[in-house]
Amino acid sequence: MIERIETDVRSSKIVKHNGVAYLNGQVAEGETIQEQVRICLEKVDALLEKAGSSRENMLRVTIWLADMDDFAGLNEVWNAWVPAGHAPARACGQAKLARPELKVEFIVDAAYA
């Protein structure tokens, strides 16, 4: 069974299937990469909770940066947020994001009970 949560014409915020919750991409506005990352991760926390999951159950995270020069700032916030011993598989690359003010986007897959 596939369960879709908060679905609109374009996407669902969460799609659950076979024990995995797939979150849609999370972006945020903010002046610095650290501010945008913090807001995105707050959104991820809320979606994980809504999906019946948590940071400890993340399987894979894909991170798109508008500029790889922001990699250190991303990791500064990320490293403090990820639970010790529960780091997911992670990929990070550079991409042109949907709007020029966006610096980062997170895509998360997590197990749920």
Backbone torsions as a table, in degrees:
resi	resn	phi	psi	omega
1	MET	NA	140.4	176.1
2	ILE	-109.1	129.8	177.0
3	GLU	-115.6	127.9	178.9
4	ARG	-111.7	132.7	-176.9
5	ILE	-119.4	133.6	-178.9
6	GLU	53.1	62.1	-178.3
7	THR	-93.9	134.7	171.4
8	ASP	-124.0	-166.9	-175.8
9	VAL	-63.7	-28.2	-173.9
10	ARG	-98.6	-38.4	-174.1
11	SER	-162.4	171.2	171.6
12	SER	-109.8	144.8	176.9
13	LYS	-70.0	-32.0	178.4
14	ILE	-140.8	137.3	169.2
15	VAL	-124.8	125.7	-178.9
16	LYS	-111.5	133.7	179.7
17	HIS	-159.4	131.3	175.0
18	ASN	50.4	42.3	175.2
19	GLY	82.6	5.1	179.2
20	VAL	-121.1	133.2	174.0
21	ALA	-104.0	125.2	179.0
22	TYR	-104.9	117.6	-179.9
23	LEU	-94.2	144.7	176.1
24	ASN	-73.3	167.0	-177.4
25	GLY	-61.7	136.4	-178.7
26	GLN	-111.6	125.1	177.2
27	VAL	-128.2	165.0	179.3
28	ALA	-156.3	153.1	174.5
29	GLU	-93.7	152.8	-179.6
30	GLY	171.3	159.2	-176.4
31	GLU	-72.3	-37.8	-174.5
32	THR	-115.7	163.3	175.8
33	ILE	-62.2	-39.1	-179.4
34	GLN	-62.3	-42.5	179.5
35	GLU	-64.0	-44.8	179.3
36	GLN	-64.1	-41.1	179.2
37	VAL	-63.4	-45.7	179.9
38	ARG	-57.7	-45.7	-179.6
39	ILE	-65.9	-43.4	177.8
40	CYS	-59.0	-43.8	-177.4
41	LEU	-70.3	-30.1	172.2
42	GLU	-63.4	-41.4	177.5
43	LYS	-64.5	-41.5	177.9
44	VAL	-60.9	-46.2	177.9
45	ASP	-54.5	-46.1	-178.6
46	ALA	-64.0	-42.3	179.6
47	LEU	-68.7	-39.9	177.2
48	LEU	-59.8	-43.9	178.6
49	GLU	-61.8	-44.8	179.8
50	LYS	-62.0	-30.6	-179.4
51	ALA	-83.5	-5.5	-176.9
52	GLY	80.4	29.2	-177.4
53	SER	-128.3	-165.9	-179.4
54	SER	-163.6	172.9	176.7
55	ARG	-55.8	-37.5	-177.4
56	GLU	-65.1	-18.2	-177.3
57	ASN	-104.4	9.0	177.9
58	MET	-64.9	136.4	178.3
59	LEU	-99.8	-47.1	-176.0
60	ARG	-148.1	140.2	175.3
61	VAL	-130.4	128.0	173.8
62	THR	-108.6	128.5	-177.8
63	ILE	-121.3	126.8	174.9
64	TRP	-107.9	126.9	174.5
65	LEU	-108.0	138.8	175.3
66	ALA	-69.4	-26.7	-178.0
67	ASP	-146.5	119.4	-178.5
68	MET	-63.8	-13.0	174.0
69	ASP	-63.8	-16.5	178.7
70	ASP	-89.0	4.7	-176.1
71	PHE	-57.6	-45.3	-179.5
72	ALA	-64.5	-42.6	178.1
73	GLY	-63.7	-39.9	174.7
74	LEU	-57.7	-52.3	-175.9
75	ASN	-65.4	-30.1	177.5
76	GLU	-56.6	-46.4	-179.2
77	VAL	-79.9	-44.3	-178.2
78	TRP	-56.9	-48.3	-175.5
79	ASN	-61.5	-32.7	178.3
80	ALA	-77.3	-22.9	-175.6
81	TRP	-87.8	-37.9	-175.3
82	VAL	-70.6	129.2	179.5
83	PRO	-64.7	134.4	179.1
84	ALA	-54.8	132.0	178.7
85	GLY	81.0	1.0	-177.4
86	HIS	-128.3	27.9	179.9
87	ALA	-65.7	132.6	178.2
88	PRO	-79.6	168.5	166.0
89	ALA	-62.3	139.9	-173.2
90	ARG	-140.5	140.9	172.5
91	ALA	-129.3	144.9	179.3
92	CYS	-140.0	130.0	179.1
93	GLY	-144.3	175.4	179.0
94	GLN	-101.6	136.8	179.1
95	ALA	-152.1	153.1	171.7
96	LYS	-76.2	120.3	-176.9
97	LEU	-88.7	173.4	-170.5
98	ALA	-63.0	-31.6	179.4
99	ARG	-134.5	147.8	-175.2
100	PRO	-61.5	-27.7	-178.4
101	GLU	-78.1	-12.1	-179.6
102	LEU	-80.5	134.4	-179.1
103	LYS	-108.4	-21.3	-172.9
104	VAL	-153.5	150.5	173.0
105	GLU	-140.4	136.6	-180.0
106	PHE	-113.3	135.9	173.7
107	ILE	-124.6	121.7	-171.0
108	VAL	-123.0	135.8	170.1
109	ASP	-118.2	133.2	-177.6
110	ALA	-143.4	147.8	173.7
111	ALA	-74.5	151.4	174.0
112	TYR	-138.2	158.6	-178.2
113	ALA	-90.5	NA	NA
